[in-house]
Every structure is written in structure tokens, then in C-alpha cells.
């Protein structure tokens, strides 16, 4: 099994901030809009270096989306930033009408997604955002796994024309993807080849999947691990190629199992290659207040849960 090294834990939102800093220097059409959360979204450097291209909208997320849509008409590439709950649920109508339906080149960038927002509790922990966004026609949906990948995805989005949703988080997590790895929208990344089971994971669950694969190897189970950073468009080919070899699959995500990565994978399998599948995801519930570690354990979003799901799905082959 290929070993991956944590080169220093960092929060993924800082990867977004680093990506925005680089974009500010290389693309004068990139503009940033924030809903009163400059520090939380790591917009500080962009604001300092390019004040004429930074817009503080305040706690008015719907206005922020509308302004961003308008800026695209003049050729600007707006990146909006706030918490994931406010980036999607609070402004869904504006995103649907002004961005998706109108096919505007707006990049909706969302921090503090999922349960790992932690102590702020269920009102701020959105677990439905991937589903909300992937159902919008033409919307690209990206969920990155670490600092390096979030930075690379941010930079790549500036060259991608069309509405996009970029999801990342607050907690410090292992940084293990290569800093120079190109980010290709819609192209899954093979992390470990295996023969007994396919594990496709997204976001914070990718690292947990790699830990699970090591534990499974010790049990004599060969796990193929694939990083699905782009939920839409999904890399159907990579998934189908893998399950044709392994014969079963586990999907892992920090999201409700309804509407997330797992359901997208299930659709691909149902249409092309029916395969036993188990889901590691939140079981149709809201979150609660607690540390990220406590919540990931309680809601079974960790490497132990992935191992258990693998052992269960293999029995179904």
C-alpha cells in the first residue's frame, strides 16, 4: 500500500485564502466579496493587496450573490465567501435565479461546512449543501480534502467558466496531497490501488479512508482508495473501472447520506454496473454542539466507521 505523509496539519480554509492571494496577483479580473467574515474566510491578504477588488457586503448574503452575478457581466470573476450554511441555504433562491439559471461565472466559496464546524452547533452545521448545489443545472460542485488541494482548486476555478460551489472547512486536518499536484475539475485521484473493495471519499473523509485502508491491509483486505474532490461532474469512469475490479464499494463523506456523494455514486452504479454499496455519512439528522473529533466519532464519520462499512459490504458480494 502506498503511504501518505501528513506534511503539517492545516485548515482547508487557509488553503482557500492562499489560493485567493495567488489569484489576486495573477488575474486582475478576480474579485472577492465577503459577508462580514474576512478573517474566517482568510480574505485578509487579498483585501490588503487589492482593496479595489474586494467588497465587504456585510451580513447580507443575498445581496452578495446578486452583486456577484452583476459583476460577471463586466467580465469580472467573483469569488464569494461566507459560512457554508449561509452560502447555500440562506441564499438558495438568489443562486438558483441569478447565478445558475443565468449561467453566471460566479464562484461560491463556503467555509465551515459539515459537522466539523463543531461547537457552533446544528444551526451553523449544514449537511445538505452538496445536495442543494449539485441539483442546480450547470453547477460544478467541489469538496476538497486538505490545504494543498483547496489552494489548487481555488486557483483552477478562475480558469473554469460557469457557476461553481467550492466547499471547505474550519478544523485543522492533515495536509497530505502534493503541493504541485494539478487540480483537474471532474477527475478523481487514485490514492491507493486495491482488489477487494473500493473506497471513494471526499473532503475530510479522504484522510480517514487512507487510515482505514491501512487497518484493512492488516486484516488482509486490499482496499482501493479514490479521492472524489469533484462531486459534479462526477468521474463515472474512475468509479466504474474500480468496482469492475473490486465488486463492492463504500462511499464516505461529511454530509447527509441523502443527496451527497453516496447518492451520486449509487446512480452511476444503478445505471451501469449494479454493485453492493455501503454509506459512511450522517444518517438523515442535524448535528449538535461538540468538538469536531467528538462529533465525527458520534456520527460515525471516521476511519473505524469506514472499516466497519467495508467489512459489511464485502459480505454482500
Secondary structure, DSSP 4 states (H G I P E B T S, - for coil): ---------EEHHHHHHHHHHHHHHH-TTEEEEESS-TTTTT-HHHHHH-GGGEEE--S-HHHHHHHHHHHHHTT-EEEEEEEHHHHHTTTHHHIIIIIITTT---EEEEES-SGGGGGG-TTT--SSHHHHHHTSTT-EEEE--SHHHHHHHHHHHHTS-S-EEEE--SSEE---S-TT----TT--EEEE--SSEEEEE-TTHHHHHHHHHHHHHHTT--EEEEE--EEES--HHHHHHHHHHHSEEEEEEEEESSSSHHHHHHHHHHHH---EEEEEEE-S----SS-HHHHHHHTT-SHHHHHHHHHHHHTT-
